């Protein structure tokens, strides 16, 4: 099973694209390392306060894949630099 999430976020602490990229790089590296998910920035590349991330995981069981994505979202919520605004989770 493949579970895919699109997550839109606001970032209030950074004041430049360079700071935004640094924050996103740190978060995506941790998510990849801790959960073995693929993460990429999908949209708002030219805006320093907003981002849209795509996150995907693959498992032989839907429940496990959904559980991984929910844990990833929980970890994302723990970052004070990031506020999750819109989240769409799909089963592919």
Biotite code that builds the C-alpha atoms (Angstrom):
import biotite.structure as struc

atoms = struc.array([
    struc.Atom([0.000, 0.000, 0.000], chain_id="A", res_id=1, res_name="UNK", atom_name="CA", element="C"),
    struc.Atom([1.099, 3.527, -0.750], chain_id="A", res_id=2, res_name="UNK", atom_name="CA", element="C"),
    struc.Atom([0.023, 6.412, 1.478], chain_id="A", res_id=3, res_name="UNK", atom_name="CA", element="C"),
    struc.Atom([0.696, 9.933, 0.297], chain_id="A", res_id=4, res_name="UNK", atom_name="CA", element="C"),
    struc.Atom([0.295, 13.231, 2.151], chain_id="A", res_id=5, res_name="UNK", atom_name="CA", element="C"),
    struc.Atom([0.395, 16.790, 0.853], chain_id="A", res_id=6, res_name="UNK", atom_name="CA", element="C"),
    struc.Atom([1.088, 19.210, 3.663], chain_id="A", res_id=7, res_name="UNK", atom_name="CA", element="C"),
    struc.Atom([0.925, 22.991, 3.389], chain_id="A", res_id=8, res_name="UNK", atom_name="CA", element="C"),
    struc.Atom([2.776, 24.904, 6.083], chain_id="A", res_id=9, res_name="UNK", atom_name="CA", element="C"),
    struc.Atom([3.463, 28.442, 7.186], chain_id="A", res_id=10, res_name="UNK", atom_name="CA", element="C"),
    struc.Atom([6.887, 29.356, 8.532], chain_id="A", res_id=11, res_name="UNK", atom_name="CA", element="C"),
    struc.Atom([7.183, 32.450, 10.680], chain_id="A", res_id=12, res_name="UNK", atom_name="CA", element="C"),
    struc.Atom([10.725, 32.330, 12.057], chain_id="A", res_id=13, res_name="UNK", atom_name="CA", element="C"),
    struc.Atom([12.717, 32.525, 8.835], chain_id="A", res_id=14, res_name="UNK", atom_name="CA", element="C"),
    struc.Atom([13.136, 35.818, 7.043], chain_id="A", res_id=15, res_name="UNK", atom_name="CA", element="C"),
    struc.Atom([14.631, 34.661, 3.758], chain_id="A", res_id=16, res_name="UNK", atom_name="CA", element="C"),
    struc.Atom([14.523, 31.831, 1.256], chain_id="A", res_id=17, res_name="UNK", atom_name="CA", element="C"),
    struc.Atom([17.896, 30.675, 2.568], chain_id="A", res_id=18, res_name="UNK", atom_name="CA", element="C"),
    struc.Atom([16.501, 30.268, 6.100], chain_id="A", res_id=19, res_name="UNK", atom_name="CA", element="C"),
    struc.Atom([13.389, 28.539, 4.724], chain_id="A", res_id=20, res_name="UNK", atom_name="CA", element="C"),
    struc.Atom([15.536, 26.024, 2.831], chain_id="A", res_id=21, res_name="UNK", atom_name="CA", element="C"),
    struc.Atom([17.601, 25.383, 5.943], chain_id="A", res_id=22, res_name="UNK", atom_name="CA", element="C"),
    struc.Atom([14.499, 24.624, 8.020], chain_id="A", res_id=23, res_name="UNK", atom_name="CA", element="C"),
    struc.Atom([12.977, 22.396, 5.338], chain_id="A", res_id=24, res_name="UNK", atom_name="CA", element="C"),
    struc.Atom([16.252, 20.541, 4.811], chain_id="A", res_id=25, res_name="UNK", atom_name="CA", element="C"),
    struc.Atom([16.574, 19.834, 8.544], chain_id="A", res_id=26, res_name="UNK", atom_name="CA", element="C"),
    struc.Atom([12.977, 18.607, 8.845], chain_id="A", res_id=27, res_name="UNK", atom_name="CA", element="C"),
    struc.Atom([13.003, 16.480, 5.694], chain_id="A", res_id=28, res_name="UNK", atom_name="CA", element="C"),
    struc.Atom([16.325, 14.882, 6.662], chain_id="A", res_id=29, res_name="UNK", atom_name="CA", element="C"),
    struc.Atom([14.935, 13.892, 10.057], chain_id="A", res_id=30, res_name="UNK", atom_name="CA", element="C"),
    struc.Atom([11.716, 12.493, 8.575], chain_id="A", res_id=31, res_name="UNK", atom_name="CA", element="C"),
    struc.Atom([13.652, 10.472, 6.019], chain_id="A", res_id=32, res_name="UNK", atom_name="CA", element="C"),
    struc.Atom([16.122, 9.209, 8.615], chain_id="A", res_id=33, res_name="UNK", atom_name="CA", element="C"),
    struc.Atom([13.576, 8.357, 11.338], chain_id="A", res_id=34, res_name="UNK", atom_name="CA", element="C"),
    struc.Atom([10.680, 7.063, 9.211], chain_id="A", res_id=35, res_name="UNK", atom_name="CA", element="C"),
    struc.Atom([12.235, 6.133, 5.842], chain_id="A", res_id=36, res_name="UNK", atom_name="CA", element="C"),
    struc.Atom([9.709, 8.264, 3.953], chain_id="A", res_id=37, res_name="UNK", atom_name="CA", element="C"),
    struc.Atom([10.275, 10.267, 0.795], chain_id="A", res_id=38, res_name="UNK", atom_name="CA", element="C"),
    struc.Atom([9.766, 14.016, 1.280], chain_id="A", res_id=39, res_name="UNK", atom_name="CA", element="C"),
    struc.Atom([9.981, 16.831, -1.247], chain_id="A", res_id=40, res_name="UNK", atom_name="CA", element="C"),
    struc.Atom([8.901, 20.448, -1.539], chain_id="A", res_id=41, res_name="UNK", atom_name="CA", element="C"),
    struc.Atom([6.088, 20.606, -4.089], chain_id="A", res_id=42, res_name="UNK", atom_name="CA", element="C"),
    struc.Atom([5.140, 24.280, -4.263], chain_id="A", res_id=43, res_name="UNK", atom_name="CA", element="C"),
    struc.Atom([5.823, 27.832, -3.066], chain_id="A", res_id=44, res_name="UNK", atom_name="CA", element="C"),
    struc.Atom([9.536, 27.619, -3.852], chain_id="A", res_id=45, res_name="UNK", atom_name="CA", element="C"),
    struc.Atom([9.780, 31.396, -4.182], chain_id="A", res_id=46, res_name="UNK", atom_name="CA", element="C"),
    struc.Atom([7.908, 32.284, -0.963], chain_id="A", res_id=47, res_name="UNK", atom_name="CA", element="C"),
    struc.Atom([9.893, 32.320, 2.277], chain_id="A", res_id=48, res_name="UNK", atom_name="CA", element="C"),
    struc.Atom([6.925, 31.959, 4.654], chain_id="A", res_id=49, res_name="UNK", atom_name="CA", element="C"),
    struc.Atom([5.046, 29.162, 2.949], chain_id="A", res_id=50, res_name="UNK", atom_name="CA", element="C"),
    struc.Atom([5.753, 25.643, 1.717], chain_id="A", res_id=51, res_name="UNK", atom_name="CA", element="C"),
    struc.Atom([3.962, 22.580, 0.441], chain_id="A", res_id=52, res_name="UNK", atom_name="CA", element="C"),
    struc.Atom([5.563, 19.207, 1.117], chain_id="A", res_id=53, res_name="UNK", atom_name="CA", element="C"),
    struc.Atom([4.786, 15.834, -0.398], chain_id="A", res_id=54, res_name="UNK", atom_name="CA", element="C"),
    struc.Atom([5.393, 12.822, 1.832], chain_id="A", res_id=55, res_name="UNK", atom_name="CA", element="C"),
    struc.Atom([5.044, 9.204, 0.731], chain_id="A", res_id=56, res_name="UNK", atom_name="CA", element="C"),
    struc.Atom([5.510, 5.801, 2.324], chain_id="A", res_id=57, res_name="UNK", atom_name="CA", element="C"),
    struc.Atom([5.055, 2.264, 1.041], chain_id="A", res_id=58, res_name="UNK", atom_name="CA", element="C"),
    struc.Atom([4.156, -0.769, 3.122], chain_id="A", res_id=59, res_name="UNK", atom_name="CA", element="C"),
    struc.Atom([2.618, -4.176, 2.604], chain_id="A", res_id=60, res_name="UNK", atom_name="CA", element="C"),
    struc.Atom([-0.162, -3.192, 5.041], chain_id="A", res_id=61, res_name="UNK", atom_name="CA", element="C"),
    struc.Atom([-2.341, -0.103, 4.756], chain_id="A", res_id=62, res_name="UNK", atom_name="CA", element="C"),
    struc.Atom([-2.600, 0.306, 8.543], chain_id="A", res_id=63, res_name="UNK", atom_name="CA", element="C"),
    struc.Atom([1.177, 0.418, 8.905], chain_id="A", res_id=64, res_name="UNK", atom_name="CA", element="C"),
    struc.Atom([1.587, 2.980, 6.108], chain_id="A", res_id=65, res_name="UNK", atom_name="CA", element="C"),
    struc.Atom([-1.161, 5.163, 7.595], chain_id="A", res_id=66, res_name="UNK", atom_name="CA", element="C"),
    struc.Atom([0.449, 4.873, 11.024], chain_id="A", res_id=67, res_name="UNK", atom_name="CA", element="C"),
    struc.Atom([3.812, 6.007, 9.622], chain_id="A", res_id=68, res_name="UNK", atom_name="CA", element="C"),
    struc.Atom([2.261, 9.056, 7.939], chain_id="A", res_id=69, res_name="UNK", atom_name="CA", element="C"),
    struc.Atom([0.373, 10.016, 11.116], chain_id="A", res_id=70, res_name="UNK", atom_name="CA", element="C"),
    struc.Atom([3.588, 9.766, 13.137], chain_id="A", res_id=71, res_name="UNK", atom_name="CA", element="C"),
    struc.Atom([5.395, 11.916, 10.550], chain_id="A", res_id=72, res_name="UNK", atom_name="CA", element="C"),
    struc.Atom([2.669, 14.563, 10.879], chain_id="A", res_id=73, res_name="UNK", atom_name="CA", element="C"),
    struc.Atom([2.979, 14.444, 14.673], chain_id="A", res_id=74, res_name="UNK", atom_name="CA", element="C"),
    struc.Atom([6.730, 15.027, 14.434], chain_id="A", res_id=75, res_name="UNK", atom_name="CA", element="C"),
    struc.Atom([6.194, 17.890, 11.990], chain_id="A", res_id=76, res_name="UNK", atom_name="CA", element="C"),
    struc.Atom([3.809, 19.479, 14.496], chain_id="A", res_id=77, res_name="UNK", atom_name="CA", element="C"),
    struc.Atom([6.549, 19.383, 17.130], chain_id="A", res_id=78, res_name="UNK", atom_name="CA", element="C"),
    struc.Atom([8.634, 21.928, 15.195], chain_id="A", res_id=79, res_name="UNK", atom_name="CA", element="C"),
    struc.Atom([7.949, 25.456, 16.436], chain_id="A", res_id=80, res_name="UNK", atom_name="CA", element="C"),
    struc.Atom([9.200, 26.976, 13.147], chain_id="A", res_id=81, res_name="UNK", atom_name="CA", element="C"),
    struc.Atom([6.435, 25.264, 11.194], chain_id="A", res_id=82, res_name="UNK", atom_name="CA", element="C"),
    struc.Atom([2.647, 25.499, 11.358], chain_id="A", res_id=83, res_name="UNK", atom_name="CA", element="C"),
    struc.Atom([0.727, 22.881, 9.410], chain_id="A", res_id=84, res_name="UNK", atom_name="CA", element="C"),
    struc.Atom([-2.279, 24.559, 7.753], chain_id="A", res_id=85, res_name="UNK", atom_name="CA", element="C"),
    struc.Atom([-3.710, 22.110, 5.203], chain_id="A", res_id=86, res_name="UNK", atom_name="CA", element="C"),
    struc.Atom([-3.110, 18.365, 5.141], chain_id="A", res_id=87, res_name="UNK", atom_name="CA", element="C"),
    struc.Atom([-4.475, 15.895, 2.587], chain_id="A", res_id=88, res_name="UNK", atom_name="CA", element="C"),
    struc.Atom([-3.728, 12.196, 3.087], chain_id="A", res_id=89, res_name="UNK", atom_name="CA", element="C"),
    struc.Atom([-4.531, 9.741, 0.310], chain_id="A", res_id=90, res_name="UNK", atom_name="CA", element="C"),
    struc.Atom([-4.287, 6.044, -0.217], chain_id="A", res_id=91, res_name="UNK", atom_name="CA", element="C"),
    struc.Atom([-2.852, 5.328, -3.648], chain_id="A", res_id=92, res_name="UNK", atom_name="CA", element="C"),
])
